[in-house]
């Protein structure tokens, strides 16, 4: 055994390496003498405690603690107990471990028959997470001591080859490691691992009895095998539960949760919906990978956790911030996958009033679930008392948005003519408003003033004043015709009303329509979901009426409705009922134009019988 002491430390990706050693064979033997297997080096001015003892332990056959080195690596499972030991309360670690995160290294190797300040220094061989390096070192140090000099073995020596079956069944531990003088007696003990029991010895291929302790006369070289069989104890893989809206699940193959030691379990994260992505696997609190699958060899009970990255976001449309007293407002939020932009159905959204005057409340319960397009709604009912209102909407365990309103006694509301899309030559529809006081129309005679805030080319405002009728409504007609694409904004205000309102009128030259997917394959019993995107002159085609037609063929597909309008993002969704038979169907979508013509898109649906 050779030790190199140096004061030169070279940094690498892990910082400064204070010590490094090569391991001797398992078990140690006298016929392995190359320096690769019997050398170590340390930095003499290292601040790390017990570096010399740590590296020496490697040469004697010791491995790191299970917190530092969760896996066994290339080493034999029979000697997996030659480990550092982390005390159960994480108060200290023995020499073969590392300090950090509150762990203090103590000057002792793991030993199941010793304690430190009244706490165990190890776990006996055969028990889960066995750590008893001292037991093994009592054997390996003898081999090192006999390597050269007066204590070297005689020339007439024979070997006892020890093995276990299966490899994870347990350990065969001799009273002293060989090679042995011819004619000597060697005692060997079989210790089963949890989940196994000792069955018998096989000496040179012949049954040598079922006593776990055996004495072998070394008149010649022998091969001794300890045979273990499945016991009545199992290893369990405890999987941390996933939230109901995680959009995926953990699949174990074989399913478990109880396994015989040595079983390889394939773990897979199966994503069922957007919204969450696997970020990291953690085994017994330690990171073990971030890929979609993981292979675990069950040698003891483990706790597995899939840590997820929340990709959900919550948005809300632009809202008029004025609320009508004694009225109601439908609040809308939408859950989306912020990476793919896909809507997230079946997400629970909690609505809560964080600020409101007396009499204002949320109707219909505190939670709502998103629909197929990711939308969730709540009804806000206002009372007669005026003041500020704040509503919070939050995804379960995720993103949140906030609504801020002001309740006013008199409000001006748009009742028609807003968000018009006009093609060249179209005549605008009248712009209509209503004045309401404490939730009721004000009646006839109130004055409303209209202002052309931004004039679209060709549109004029012939009159700027209108008087309400008995229903509290007033209207005005734009004159002229929109000759080329543009955007007109018309404002309306009434005396005593909390805020003015704005009308948007869009002049459109080119409208594009896109349906996705263009081809969809279904099975009998499945329904179709299509999305439509409308753009007007490259901008979002808001509130554009769409018409659907379905040629169902023999599939039995039906449409719940044949028309819908795009939302504020220029999108709309089409849903069918479930297919009842095989065949081919076609859905055609047309975007309505004022002149009756519209570009159309078709999706073909193939239903497998």
N, C-alpha and C positions, 0 to 999 in steps of 0.2 A: 504494500500500500504506500503510495507516494503522495505527499502534500506539497503544494507550491504556495508559498506566501509572497505576496507582492504589495507594493503601495501604489500601483498603477491601476486605476479604474477607468474603463472605457464605457462611455454612455452608449445605449442603444435605444430601441423603440420603447423599452419598458423603464428607462431611467438608468441608474448605475447598477450593474450586476456586482454584488458584494461577494458572492460565492457560487461555485459551479462544480458539480461532481458527476462522475459516471457511476452507474450501479454495478454491483457484482452480480453473478448469475443467481437465479432462483432455482434450487437452494444454492448457497455458496459451496464451492468445491475447490479442491486443491490443484486441479489441472487447468485452471484458467488464470494465466499470469500476465496477459498482455496489459500494457499501461492504460489502454482505453477503459478497461474495466476496473481499474484500481487506483484512480487518480482523482484528486480534487484540488481546486485553487481557491483562495480567499484573499480579500483585500484586508491588510492588517489594521488599517485605521478606520475600518467600517464602524458606523454608528449602530448598525444592527446588532442586537444582542444574540449571542450564542450561534454566530455564523459558523464557527469551526465545528461545533457539536452537530449542527444541522447538516453540513456537508459530509461529515464523518458518518452520520446516520444513513445517508444515501448509500455510501459504500458498504455499509453493513446490511443493506437490503431494505431500508426504510423508504416509505413514500409520504407525500404530503397529506395533510388532513383532507377530509371530504368537502369542506367548504372551499378550500383552495383548488382542489382537484376532484370534482364530482365524479368523473369517469375513472375507470381502471386503466385505460390506455392499453399498451401492449403487454402488461404484466399478467402473471398467472393469477386466476381467481383464488387458488389455494393459499396464496400469501397476501391476500388483500387486507388482512388484519394488521399488517405491519405498517401502520399509519400513524400520522399525528392525530391528536384528539382535541376537539373543541368542546369545552364543558357545556352542558345543556343550557346553562343560563348565559352563555357567551361571555363569561367573566375572564376566561383565560384560554390559551392554546399551548400545547406542549411543543417541544423543541422542533419537531418536524412540520409545524405549521408556520403561519405568518401573522405578524401583528397587524392591527388595523381595525377601524370601526369599533373601538372599545376593547378589542382583544389584546391581552397582555401575554407575552410569551414567558412561560415559567421554565426554570432550569431542570426539566425532567422529560424523559421520553414517556410516551403513553404506556400505562401499565394497569391492567385490570385489577391487580391485587394491591394497588397503592392509592393514596389520596393526597390531596394538596389543600391545606386549610379546611379539612373536613369534607372536601368534595372529591368525587371519583376522578382518577387520572386516566381512565380508559374503560373499554367495554370488552367483556370476555370473548374469546374466539367462539364462533358459532352463533353469536347473537347478531341481530341487525346492527349494521354500522360498526362492526367489531373493530377495536383499536387497542392493540396490545403489542407494541413494538418491542418492549422490554423482553417479552417471552421469546421472541425470535432472536433478539440480539444475544441472549444467553447462549444460543447455539452458534450463531454466525461469528461471534467474537472468538470462539474456540477454534474455528476453522482458520481465521486470520492468524491467531497465535501459533498455530501449528505449521504455518506455511514454510518457515525456514528455521534452522538451528536445531538445538537439542530436542525440541518438542515435535520436530517433523515426524510424520508417520514412518513406520518401517517400510522397506521395499515390498514385502509380501502383503499387499493389501488387496481387498476386493470391494466391489461397489454394490450398494443396495439402491436399485432404481425404484423410486416411489412415484405413484400416480393415483389419481382419483377418477371415478366414473359415476355420474357425469362430471364435467369440469367444475360445475357450480355446486356440486353436492356437498362439499365440505373440505376438510383438510386431513392429511396424514402427517403427524408430527413425530419425528424420532426423538429419542432421548438425547442423542448426540448426532451431529451431522458427519457423514463419511468423508472419504473412504475409510474402511474398517480393516483392522488387522484380521488376518485369516483365523477363524476359530472363535472370534469374539461374539458376544451376545448383544443384540440390539433390540431395545424396546420401542414400539411404535404405537401411538394412540390415534384413533379415528374420532374426529369431532365433526358432526354434521352441521351444515348451515341451516338456518331457519327455513322450514318448508320441506326438509328432507330428514330421513332417518338412516342410520347405518344398517346395512344388510349383511355384508360378509367381506372376508378377505379373500383375495385370489393371489396365491404365491406361486410364481412361475406358471400361471395359467390354471392352477388347481385350487379347489375350494379349501381354505385354511381356517374356516370357522367363523362364528358370528360374534365373538367377544370383541368389543371395540379396542381392547388392549391385546397386543400380540408381541411375542418375543421370537426373534429370528436368529438362528445360529448361522453365523457367516463362515461356514466351511468353504463356500464358493460364492460367486456373485449371484444375486437374486433380483427378481423383479416382483415387487409387492404392490398390489392394487387394492385400494379401499373402494368398495362398491356401495353407493348410496341409492336409495329409492325415494320416490315422492312420499312426503309425510302428510300430516293432516293440517299443516299450517300453510297459509297462502300469503302472497304479497298483494297489496291493494294499490290501485292507481286512483287516487282521489282527485277528481277534476273539479276545479272551481266553477260554480254555476255562472252562466252567461246571462246578462240582462235580457228581458223578454224582447226588447226592440233592437238587439244587437245585429240582426240581419244575417246570422250564421250560426253554425254549431260545430262542436268538436266531435269527430267520429273516431272511435277506437276500433282497431282490427288486430286481434279478436276483441269482441265487445267488452269483456271484463264486467265489473271492476276488479275481480279477484283473479290472480294469475299464479301459476306455479313458478317458482324461481327458475330463471333462465329463459322464460318466454320473451320473445321479441314482440313488442307492441308497436304497431304503426299508428301514429297520431296524425290526424289531418284536420285542418280548418277548412270547412266548407262554407263558402259565402252563398247565402240564399237571396240576398238583396243588397243594394248599395246602401251606404251610410256608415259602415264601419269597415276597417281593414285591420288585418293582423299586424301588430307592431313587434311583438316579442313573445317567445315562449319562456316561461320561468318554471324550473323544476326545483322544488323545495326552496323556493325563494331566490334561486340563482338563474341568471340568463343562460339559455341553452340553444338559442337560435331564433331566426326571424323568418324562416322559409315557411311555405304553406304546409309542410309535413315534417314529421319528426319520428325517428325510430328509437325506442327505449328498450333496453334489456332489463327485465324485472328481476332484481336480486334482493329487493326489500320494498317496503311500502313507500310510495312517493306521493307528493302533492303537486299537481300540474295546473298551471294557470296560463291562459291565453290573454295577454294584454292587448287591448285593441286601441286603435287610433280612431277617434270620433271624427268622421268626415261630414257630419250633418251641419247644415246651416238653416237658419230660419229667416225668412224675409217677409215683408208686408208691402202692399201697394201704397202709393202716395194717397194720403187721406186728407179730406177737408177737416181742419182742426177745430171747427166750430160745431158744437152739438146743440141740438134743439131741446129746450126744456120740455118735459113731459113727452119725450119722443124716444126713438130707439135707433141704434146704429148697429149694423152687422159688421163685425170685425173679422178680417180675413188674414190668415198667415199661410205661408207655404214652406214646407220642408223640402230641401233639396240636398243632393250630394254635391258638396262644393268642389269636388274634383271633376266629376263627370257631368254635373249639371242635371242629372236625372231626378225626377220627382221621387219622393219617399212616401209610399203609402203605409198605412197601419202604424203611424207614429202617434204617441200620445202627447198632446200639447196641453199644458196647464195654464189657464187664464186666471189672473187674480187682480183685484182692485187694490192698488197700493195707495191711492189717494182719490177721494170723491166726496162731494157734499152729501148731506142727508137725503135719502130717497133714491139715490142712484145705485144701481145694482147690476150684476151679471145674471142673465137668465140661463136656465138649462144645465146647471151644474158646472163645477170648476174645470172639468177636463173634456177635451174633444179629440177624436181620432182623425188623422188625415185620410182623405179619400184616395182614389187611384191616381189622381194628379198631384197629390201631396198637399192639398188644401185642407185647412181646418178652420172652423168658424165659431164665433161666440156672439151672443146678442147682448148689447149694452143698453139697458133701460134707464133713461134719465128721469129724475124727479123735477119738481118745480123750483127747487133751490139752485141758485147759480153758483158757479165756481169752477176751479180746475179739477180735471179728472186725469188720472194716470192708470193705465192698464198694462200689466206685464204678461207676456206670453212666453212660455219656456218649454222646450223639448225635455222630455224625461232624461235627466242627467246630462243635458247638452246645452245648445245655444239658446239665446233669448232675444226678444225684441221688445220695444216699449212703445206704447201709444200715449200721446199727450193731447188732451182736448181742453176746450173751454166751453162750459154750458152758457148759452145766451138766451135771453128772453125772447128776442125777435131775431129771426134768421131769414135769409134769402136763399132759396133752394132752386137748383136747376131741375126742371121737369121735362125738358125736351130740347132737341137740336144740338146737343153737345157731341163732340167727337165724330163729326161728319167727315166722310171721305168722298170727295167730289172729283169726278173726271171732267175733262174739258167739255164745256157745253151744259153741264148739269146745273140745275137750279137748287140753291140751298133750301132746306126746310126751315120753318120759323124757329126762332130761339125763344124758349118759354121759361119763365121763372114763377115761383110762388112765394109770397110773404106769409110767414106764420108767426103767431104770437103765442108763447106758452103751449105750443103744440097744435094750435088751431089757426085756420086761414083768417087773415085780417078782414076779409070782405072787400067791397068795391071802394074805389076812390083813392087808393094809395099810389104814389108816384114811384116809378122805376126809371133810372137813368142808364142808358146803354152808351158805351164808348168803344170805338174801334182802336184797340191798343196796338195791334199790328195788322196792317191791311194786306191780305193776299191779293195778288195781281188780278184786277178785274172786279173785286167785291167792293160794294159801297154800303154805307149805313145811312139810309135816306132820312131817318128820324132818330133822335136820341132820347126821346121820352115816351113812356107808355103808362097807362093807368090800369090798375087791377080791376078784375071783374068780381062777381059775387063769391067766387071760389078763391079770391086772393091771387089770381094768376094774371100775368101780363106777358105779352109776346111782341116780337118785332121781326120783320122780314128783311133779310139782306137782299140787296138788289144787285144787278149785274150778273155776269157769269165768269167763273174762274177760267182764264184763258191759258194759263200755263201752271206747272206745279208750284206750290207755295203753301204757306201756313198763315192763317188768319186767326187772331186772338181778339175776342170781343168781351169786354167787361160789363158787368151789370151791378148797380148799387141801389139801395133803397134807404130812405131816411129812417134812422133808428135801428137798422139791421147791423149785426155785429161786424160783418165783413162783406166785401163785394165777392162776386163769383166770376169765374172766367170760363168762356166757351172756346173750344178748339175746333177749327174747321180746316181740314187738310185738302189741298189740291193734289191729285195723284195723276201721274202720267203713265207709269208702268207699275203693274202689280205682279208679283211672283208668288207662286204657290208650290209648296213642297210637302209631300206626304211620305212618312217613313213608318215601317219599311215598305218597299215597293213589292216585295215578295215575302210571304209569311207561310210557314208550314205548321199545321196544327194536327193534334190527335182528336179523335172523337171524345167529347166531354170537355174540351178546352175552348176558351173564348179568345177573341182577338182584341188587341189594344193597339190602336194606331195614333200617331201624333201628326198634326198639321201645323206648318209654320207659314205665315203670310207676311210678305214685306211689300211696302209701298214706297217706290223710289229708293230702295235700299234701307228704309227705316221700318221699324216694327209696325205691322198692320193691325192697329188696335181696333177692337170692336167691329170687326169685319164679319158680316153674315156669311155662313157657309151652308151649302146644301149637300146632302149625302144621298146617293142611290146605291142600292145593293142588288146585285144579281146573285142570289144564293145558290142557284143550281140545285143539286141534290143534298147539300150539306145541312140544311135545316137552320142555318144561321139567320138571325134577325137583328135589326137595329132598334134600340129603344126609342130613338128620335131620328128625324131626317134633317134636322137643322140645328145649328148652334153658332155662337159668335166667338171670335177670338178674344182672349183676355188682354190685359195690359201689356203682356210680353209678345203679343201677336201670335199666340199659340192656342190650339184647341185639341181636344182628344176625342177619339171615336172608340166606342166599345160595342162589341157584339155579344149576343147570348152564346151559350155553349153549342158547339157543333153536335148534331145528332147522327150524322151519317157522313160517309166519305164522299169526295168529289171536289170540284173547283168552284170557287166563288170570287166575285169581283166587287170591290167597293170603289165608287167614283166620288170624288170630292170636287165641288166647284165653288169658287169664291164669287160672291154676288157683286155685279156691277150695276150701276144705275140704269144703264142702257139694256140690261138683260143678258149681255154676253159675259162669259167668264172663262178664264183658263181652267182646265180640269186636270186632275191627277188620279191615277188608278192604282190600287193595290190588289194583287192577285193572291188569293188564299187557297192553299192546297191542304185538304183534310185527308189524312191517311185513314183508311178503313180499319 
